[in-house]
Amino acid sequence: MRVGILGSGLMGGKLGTIFARAGHEVVFSYARRKEKLERLACDAGRKARAGTPAEAAQNADALLLAVHWSRMDDVLAQAGDLSGRVIVTCSLPMNADDTGLALGHTTSGAEELENRVPEARVVCAFNTVPSEVLFSVFEARSKANRPSLVYCGDDAGSKGMAAELIRDAGFDPVDAGLLRIARYTEPFALLVGQLAYEGTEGPEMAYRFERIGE
Ligand SMILES: NC(=O)c1ccc[n+]([C@@H]2O[C@H](COP(=O)([O-])OP(=O)(O)OC[C@H]3O[C@@H](n4cnc5c(N)ncnc54)[C@H](OP(=O)(O)O)[C@@H]3O)[C@@H](O)[C@H]2O)c1
């Protein structure tokens, strides 16, 4: 798959590296310094390169959107025409000082994103795990009992692509339903963040759902 990374920070930098190491073609974009994107691409291996958001979006099968909520309009404007593109967003609609969600209950960040780019197909995924755990999960991908990762979206085809990326990153994809379910997964992401960053055992944590009695 060709994967464009829009936002190459803690999440985008690590997930882009993981996707490239899993065999996908990756373009890292949107950081404040071009050298950072080039270094990420160099470290991720020969499947990765650095580019502009427009270059990342061009011919991409899937885009990972991984920016602070306040940068959303800017990165989308730089990406250009996203008609038909699959956008996998891990971005949370945090307020300016990152103390809480700026919206919820009757909508979600993922749905607001879809309203902004109705010509694209949005999947909400990777927002419920801390960046600190990503490399460890990827390294343990051949073991049994993979951690779960919830995702949701309205389009079956784009959800299938997201599930493939989730699997390639070492998680067990859990289809939570339509995009509106992001109203539940986004607050859940804050719970995971609370446990990861305010708990006593550090942020390298993921979660796993189990069905009892099956
Ligand atoms: N971090 C987590 O564990 C985590 C977990 C779940 C969900 N999320 C969500 O995922 C999204 C990304 O989080 P993150 O932690 O990866 O954020 P981050 O590390 O701050 O990365 C954001 C990226 O945007 C770039 N950027 C910011 N302002 C820019 C500007 N003016 N021009 C160009 N590039 C700019 C940053 O550039 P630089 O590289 O130069 O700083 C960075 O590459 C957020 O919505 C967050 O809520 C994060």
The ligand as a MOL file (V3000), in Angstrom:
LIG
                    3D

  0  0  0     0  0            999 V3000
M  V30 BEGIN CTAB
M  V30 COUNTS 48 52 0 0 0
M  V30 BEGIN ATOM
M  V30 1 N 1.0500 11.1020 21.0980 0
M  V30 2 C 0.1800 10.1520 21.3860 0
M  V30 3 O 0.4900 9.2040 22.1270 0
M  V30 4 C -1.2000 10.1800 20.7850 0
M  V30 5 C -2.0450 9.0950 21.0290 0
M  V30 6 C -3.3080 9.0810 20.4440 0
M  V30 7 C -3.7170 10.1360 19.6610 0
M  V30 8 N -2.8860 11.2040 19.4640 0 CHG=1
M  V30 9 C -3.3540 12.2880 18.6030 0
M  V30 10 O -2.6040 12.1840 17.3930 0
M  V30 11 C -2.3680 13.4870 16.8550 0
M  V30 12 C -0.8630 13.6760 16.6920 0
M  V30 13 O -0.2660 13.5930 17.9730 0
M  V30 14 P 1.3200 13.5850 18.1510 0
M  V30 15 O 1.5510 13.3070 19.5800 0
M  V30 16 O 1.9180 12.7480 17.1060 0 CHG=-1
M  V30 17 O 1.6460 15.1140 17.8680 0
M  V30 18 P 3.0750 15.7600 17.5610 0
M  V30 19 O 4.1480 14.8560 18.0550 0
M  V30 20 O 3.0270 17.1480 18.0580 0
M  V30 21 O 3.1310 15.7420 15.9640 0
M  V30 22 C 2.4410 16.6650 15.1900 0
M  V30 23 C 3.1690 16.8790 13.8890 0
M  V30 24 O 2.6560 18.0910 13.3110 0
M  V30 25 C 3.7650 18.9260 12.9970 0
M  V30 26 N 3.4430 20.3530 13.0620 0
M  V30 27 C 2.9320 21.0280 14.1070 0
M  V30 28 N 2.8200 22.3430 13.7960 0
M  V30 29 C 3.2830 22.4620 12.5360 0
M  V30 30 C 3.4340 23.5540 11.6420 0
M  V30 31 N 3.0990 24.7900 12.0050 0
M  V30 32 N 3.9270 23.3280 10.4070 0
M  V30 33 C 4.3040 22.0770 10.0410 0
M  V30 34 N 4.1770 20.9960 10.8460 0
M  V30 35 C 3.6710 21.2000 12.0680 0
M  V30 36 C 4.8000 18.5910 14.0150 0
M  V30 37 O 6.0540 19.0530 13.5530 0
M  V30 38 P 7.4210 18.8050 14.3830 0
M  V30 39 O 7.7520 17.3660 14.1160 0
M  V30 40 O 8.3730 19.7440 13.7680 0
M  V30 41 O 7.1000 19.0860 15.8120 0
M  V30 42 C 4.6650 17.0820 14.0880 0
M  V30 43 O 5.3890 16.4580 13.0460 0
M  V30 44 C -2.9780 14.4810 17.8340 0
M  V30 45 O -4.2580 14.8420 17.3630 0
M  V30 46 C -3.1000 13.6890 19.1280 0
M  V30 47 O -4.1800 14.1330 19.9160 0
M  V30 48 C -1.6250 11.2440 20.0110 0
M  V30 END ATOM
M  V30 BEGIN BOND
M  V30 1 1 1 2
M  V30 2 2 2 3
M  V30 3 1 2 4
M  V30 4 1 4 5
M  V30 5 2 4 48
M  V30 6 2 5 6
M  V30 7 1 6 7
M  V30 8 2 7 8
M  V30 9 1 8 9
M  V30 10 1 8 48
M  V30 11 1 9 10
M  V30 12 1 9 46
M  V30 13 1 10 11
M  V30 14 1 11 12
M  V30 15 1 11 44
M  V30 16 1 12 13
M  V30 17 1 13 14
M  V30 18 2 14 15
M  V30 19 1 14 16
M  V30 20 1 14 17
M  V30 21 1 17 18
M  V30 22 2 18 19
M  V30 23 1 18 20
M  V30 24 1 18 21
M  V30 25 1 21 22
M  V30 26 1 22 23
M  V30 27 1 23 24
M  V30 28 1 23 42
M  V30 29 1 24 25
M  V30 30 1 25 26
M  V30 31 1 25 36
M  V30 32 1 26 27
M  V30 33 1 26 35
M  V30 34 2 27 28
M  V30 35 1 28 29
M  V30 36 1 29 30
M  V30 37 2 29 35
M  V30 38 1 30 31
M  V30 39 2 30 32
M  V30 40 1 32 33
M  V30 41 2 33 34
M  V30 42 1 34 35
M  V30 43 1 36 37
M  V30 44 1 36 42
M  V30 45 1 37 38
M  V30 46 2 38 39
M  V30 47 1 38 40
M  V30 48 1 38 41
M  V30 49 1 42 43
M  V30 50 1 44 45
M  V30 51 1 44 46
M  V30 52 1 46 47
M  V30 END BOND
M  V30 END CTAB
M  END
